[in-house]
Amino acid sequence: MANSLDDVIDAALRVLDKRGMEFFSMRRIAAELDVQPSALYHHVDNKQTLLTLMASRIVAPVVIDEDLTTVSHRLRAAMLGIRDGAEVVATATAFKLGSSTLEAEIARFSTPDIARTLLIYIIGHTQATQLHTQASALGLISQDSDLDASFERGLRIILGTTGANPNK
């Protein structure tokens, strides 16, 4: 039975969640689907295209609306929901891969500068949280119980006290 593009994205997300970005490869995705790596290229041109599709899938459930504090928490939760999810979204966002519209959608409810700053903050803090959590789980460092609270404090700095409709 032939795999669909959705099957490839699903397999890629499973591999990412199991292995992390360090050991993420087209060969591992192919093995997950029990196909040759060349079969993946019927669906995607390259790994960067696949990362873009994965990033879109990770953030797809997030509803962007005027409550930017809640939006920020939704984005963070979506990325935290999969190992190294923030790194995938960061890669797609930084290289402007695909048609990610997160920044433009957030800007509809704020300003372009706030949208960019907020998105960079959410992704960066989430990446740091994921890295810290992984290192802590391996016993390399002590767990930081302030990660969630520090995220909230940063949001208040960027968005002001309410987080809704800043500078609109």
GULOZA-146725 format. One record per residue: x, y, z of N, C-alpha, C in turn; residue in three letters. Coordinates in steps of 0.2 Angstrom, whole numbers, plus 5000, padded with zeros to 4 digits. Example, Ala and Ser with C-alpha at 12.3 -4.5 7.8 and 13.67 -1.06 7.14 Angstrom:
2
506649725039506249785039506649845039ALA506449895035506849955036506450005039SER
! end
This chain:
168
500449945000500050005000500450065000MET500350114996500750174995500550225001ALA501050255003500950305009500850375006ASN500450415009500250475007500750535010SER500650595008501050645012500850645019LEU500250645021500050645028500450585032ASP500450525029500850475032501550485033ASP501850525028502550545029502650595034VAL502250645035502250695040502150655047ILE501650615047501550585054502150535056ASP502450505051503050465053503550505055ALA503650565051504250615053504150635060ALA503550655062503350675069503450625074LEU503350565072503450505077504250495078ARG504550505073505350495073505650555077VAL505350615076505650665080505450655087LEU504850635089504650625096505050575099ASP505250525096505650465098506350485099LYS506650515094507350525093507650595094ARG507150645093507450715093507750735087GLY507850795086508150825080508850795079MET509250785084509950765083509950695079GLU509450655080509450595076508950585071PHE508650645069508150645064508450645057PHE508150595053508450585047507950555042SER508050565036507550545031507550465031MET508150435032508250365033507850335038ARG507850365044507450345050506650355048ARG506450405045505750415043505550355038ILE506050345033505850285029505850225032ALA506250205037506250145041505550145045ALA505350195048504750205051504150185047GLU504150195040503650185036503750115032LEU504350085033504550025030504550035022ASP504950085020505050105013505750125012VAL505950125006506650155005506650225005GLN507150255007507250335008506950365002PRO507150344996506950374990506250374989SER505850334992505050334992504850404995ALA505150435000504950495003504950554998LEU505450544993505450604989504950604983TYR504450564984503850564979503450614983HIS503550624989503050674993503350734995HIS504050744996504350804998504950804994VAL505150874992505750884988506450874992ASP506350884999506950885003506750885010ASN507250875015507150875022506850945024LYS507151005021506851065023506151075022GLN505851045016505151045015504751005020THR505050955022504750905027504650945033LEU505250975035505251015042504751075042LEU504651105036504151155035503451125036THR503251065033502651035034502551015041LEU503050985044503050965051502851025056MET503151085054503051145058502351165058ALA502151165052501451185050500951135054SER501051075054500651025058500651035065ARG501251055068501351065075500951125077ILE500951175073500551235076499851245073VAL499651195069498951195065498351205070ALA498451165076497851175080497751245084PRO498251285084498251345088497851395084VAL497351415088496851475086497251535088VAL497251585083497551645084496951695085ILE496951735090496451785091496651845095ASP496251885098496451945101496751935108GLU496651875111496951865117497651835116ASP498151875116498851855114499151815119LEU498951825126499251785131499051715130THR498451705129498151635128498451605122THR498551645116498851625110499551605112VAL499851635115500551625117500651555121SER500151545125500151485129499951425124HIS499551435120499351385115499951365111ARG500251415108500851405104501351365108LEU501551385114502051345118501851275119ARG501151265121500951195122500951155116ALA500851185110500851145104501551125103ALA502051165104502751145103503051105108MET502851115114503051065120502750995119LEU502250995115501850925114502250875110GLY502750895107503250845103503950865105ILE504350815106505050825107505350865102ARG505750925104506050965099505551005094ASP504951005096504451035092504651115091GLY504851145096505051215095505651225090ALA506151175090506651185086506451175078GLU505951135077505651125070505351195068VAL504951215073504551275071505051335070VAL505551335075506051395074506451385067ALA506551325065506951325059506451345053THR505851325053505451345048505251425048ALA505251445054505151515055505751565053THR506351545055506951585054507051585046ALA506951525043507151525036506551545031PHE506051565035505451585031505251525026LYS505251465028505151405024504351405024LEU504151385018503351365017502951435018GLY502351425020501951485020501651495027SER502151485032501951505039501651575040SER501151575043500751645043500751665050THR501051635055500951645062501151715064LEU501651745061501851815063501351865060GLU501051855054500551895051499951885055ALA499751825057499151825060499151855067GLU499751845071499751885077499751955076ILE500051985071500052055069499452085068ALA498952045066498252065065497952095072ARG498152065077497952085084498452125088PHE498952145085499452185088499752235083SER500452235083500852275078501352225075THR501652235069502152195067502752185071PRO502952235075503552225079503352185085ASP502752195088502552155094502452075091ILE502152065086502052005083502751965082ALA503251995079503851965078504251955085ARG504252005089504551995096504251935100THR503551935100503151885103503351815101LEU503351805094503451745091504151725093LEU504651765092505351745093505451725101ILE505051765105505051745112504751675114TYR504151665111503851605112504251545110ILE504551545104504951495101505551485105ILE505951545107506551535110506451515117GLY505951535121505851515128505651435127HIS505251415123505051345122505651305120THR506051325116506651285114507051275121GLN507151335124507551325130507251275135ALA506551285136506251235141506351165138THR506251155132506351085130507051055131GLN507551095129508251075131508351065138LEU508151115142508151105149507851045152HIS507251025150506850975152507250905150THR507450905144507850845142508450835146GLN508850885147509450885151509350865158ALA508750885161508550875168508350795168SER507950775163507750705163508350655163ALA508950675160509550635159509950645166LEU509750685170510150695176510750745175GLY510750775170511350815169511350885172LEU510750905174510550965177509950965182ILE509951005187509351005191508751035187SER508151005189507551035186507451105188GLN507251145184507051215185506351225186ASP506051235192505351245193505051305191SER505451355189505251425187505151435180ASP505151375175505151385168504451415166LEU503951385169503251415167503151485169ASP503351495176503251565178503651615175ALA504251595173504651645169504351655162SER504051605159503751615153503151675153PHE502751665159502251715160502551785161GLU503051785165503351855166503551885160ARG503851845156504151875149503551895145GLY502951855145502351885141502151945144LEU502151955150501852015153502352075151ARG502952065151503452115148503252135141ILE503152085137503052105130502352135129ILE501852105132501152125130500852175135LEU501252185140500952235145500552185150GLY500152215154499752185159499152135157THR498852155152498252115149498452065144THR498852085139499052045134498552045128GLY498052075129497552085124497552145120ALA497552145114497552205109498052255111ASN498752245112499252295114499352335108PRO499352405109499552455104499052455098ASN498452425099498052425093497652485093LYS
! end
